[in-house]
Amino acid sequence: MERWFGKYSEVLYAVMRVVVGLLFACHGAQKLFGVLGGQTHLSDPMLVAAGVIEFVGGSLVALRLWAGYAAFVASGEMAVAYSRCTRRADSGQSSTRASSRPCTASSSCMLHPEGQVR
């Protein structure tokens, strides 16, 4: 990307990191607090764990505090979500979350030429 964007690549990496981090944090806030059109899922321990990982991890990525570790954990959480949702969709159960969004989100968190989140 540095070849294409030149001197703007650092700014674009920062913008991408903040946007992806805030999207993760908002998705976690939906699960934990029921804000932004979401519902609280405090009765399901898996969704509570996912909400905490998304909210805390997304905030850390957006603030660039331990961003590499937070992105790694969030990436693993989204990989589990992707596998659980696609398995549910393949078995014939209805799932509104069976899509490529978790895979895209986990990939974008780890995206950087040197393998680190900026």
C-alpha positions as CSV (number, residue, x, y, z in Angstrom):
1,M,0.0,0.0,0.0
2,E,2.9,2.3,0.6
3,R,3.7,2.1,-3.1
4,W,0.2,3.3,-4.1
5,F,-0.5,5.9,-1.4
6,G,3.1,7.1,-0.8
7,K,3.3,9.7,2.0
8,Y,-0.4,9.2,2.9
9,S,0.0,5.6,3.9
10,E,0.7,6.3,7.6
11,V,-2.4,8.4,7.8
12,L,-4.5,5.8,6.0
13,Y,-3.2,3.1,8.3
14,A,-4.2,5.2,11.3
15,V,-7.6,5.9,9.9
16,M,-8.2,2.2,9.1
17,R,-7.1,1.2,12.6
18,V,-9.4,3.7,14.3
19,V,-12.4,2.8,12.1
20,V,-12.0,-0.9,12.5
21,G,-11.4,-0.5,16.2
22,L,-14.5,1.6,16.7
23,L,-16.6,-0.8,14.6
24,F,-15.4,-3.7,16.9
25,A,-16.1,-1.6,20.0
26,C,-19.6,-0.6,18.7
27,H,-20.4,-4.2,17.9
28,G,-19.3,-5.3,21.4
29,A,-21.4,-2.4,23.0
30,Q,-24.4,-3.8,21.1
31,K,-24.0,-7.1,22.8
32,L,-23.1,-5.9,26.2
33,F,-25.2,-2.7,26.7
34,G,-28.0,-3.0,24.0
35,V,-27.1,0.3,22.4
36,L,-27.0,1.3,18.7
37,G,-30.0,-0.9,17.9
38,G,-28.7,-4.0,19.6
39,Q,-30.1,-6.2,22.3
40,T,-28.2,-7.3,25.4
41,H,-27.1,-10.9,25.4
42,L,-26.1,-11.3,29.1
43,S,-27.8,-14.7,29.4
44,D,-25.4,-16.3,26.9
45,P,-21.9,-16.6,28.3
46,M,-20.4,-17.0,24.8
47,L,-22.0,-13.8,23.6
48,V,-20.9,-12.0,26.8
49,A,-17.3,-13.1,26.2
50,A,-17.6,-12.0,22.6
51,G,-19.0,-8.7,23.6
52,V,-16.2,-8.1,26.1
53,I,-13.5,-9.1,23.6
54,E,-15.0,-6.9,20.9
55,F,-15.6,-3.9,23.2
56,V,-12.3,-3.9,25.0
57,G,-10.3,-5.2,22.0
58,G,-11.8,-2.7,19.6
59,S,-11.2,0.2,22.0
60,L,-7.5,-0.9,22.5
61,V,-7.0,-1.1,18.7
62,A,-8.6,2.3,18.1
63,L,-6.4,3.8,20.9
64,R,-3.3,1.9,19.8
65,L,-2.8,0.5,23.2
66,W,-1.5,-3.1,23.0
67,A,-3.1,-3.0,19.5
68,G,-1.2,-6.0,18.2
69,Y,-2.3,-8.3,21.1
70,A,-5.9,-6.9,21.0
71,A,-6.1,-7.4,17.2
72,F,-4.8,-11.0,17.6
73,V,-7.4,-11.9,20.2
74,A,-10.2,-10.1,18.3
75,S,-9.1,-11.9,15.2
76,G,-9.4,-15.3,16.9
77,E,-12.8,-14.4,18.4
78,M,-14.1,-13.5,14.9
79,A,-12.7,-16.7,13.5
80,V,-14.6,-18.6,16.1
81,A,-17.8,-16.6,15.3
82,Y,-17.3,-17.2,11.6
83,S,-16.9,-21.0,12.1
84,R,-19.9,-21.2,14.5
85,C,-22.2,-19.2,12.2
86,T,-21.3,-21.0,9.0
87,R,-21.6,-24.4,10.7
88,R,-25.1,-23.3,11.9
89,A,-26.1,-22.2,8.4
90,D,-24.8,-25.4,6.9
91,S,-26.9,-27.5,9.3
92,G,-30.1,-25.7,8.1
93,Q,-30.6,-23.6,11.2
94,S,-31.5,-20.0,10.5
95,S,-28.7,-17.5,11.1
96,T,-28.7,-13.9,10.3
97,R,-25.0,-13.6,11.0
98,A,-23.8,-16.3,8.6
99,S,-21.8,-14.1,6.2
100,S,-18.3,-13.1,5.4
101,R,-18.4,-10.1,7.8
102,P,-16.5,-11.8,10.7
103,C,-13.8,-13.0,8.3
104,T,-13.4,-9.6,6.7
105,A,-13.2,-7.9,10.1
106,S,-10.6,-10.4,11.5
107,S,-8.5,-9.9,8.3
108,S,-8.6,-6.2,8.5
109,C,-7.4,-6.1,12.1
110,M,-4.3,-8.0,11.2
111,L,-3.7,-6.2,7.9
112,H,-0.3,-4.5,7.6
113,P,2.7,-5.2,5.3
114,E,5.1,-5.8,8.3
115,G,2.5,-8.0,10.1
116,Q,1.8,-5.5,12.8
117,V,-1.1,-3.2,13.6
118,R,-0.2,0.5,13.5
